[in-house]
Amino acid sequence: MKITEIVEKLEKIEKCTEGEALELTTSLIDELIQFDLKMNKFFRNVNMEEQLLQYLMDEGIESGLIGKA
């Protein structure tokens, strides 16, 4: 499933919600769009395997999925 498909489904949910659920759904949609834009920009600029691996390591460390050694 693509991010755009997920966003479309969340937008349908967003129309049926209110209050905190609406705020959370809207926030999630915004985060997904920002992530998609960031990844599109990144992949336009990546031309070497080393850059991709470094990016994945940096993102993993930043998100806490990979611990710094």
ABEGO torsion letter per residue (X at the ends): XBAAAAAAAAAAAAAABBEAAAAAAAAAAAAAAAAAAAAAAAAAABABAAAAAAAAAAAAAAAGABBBX
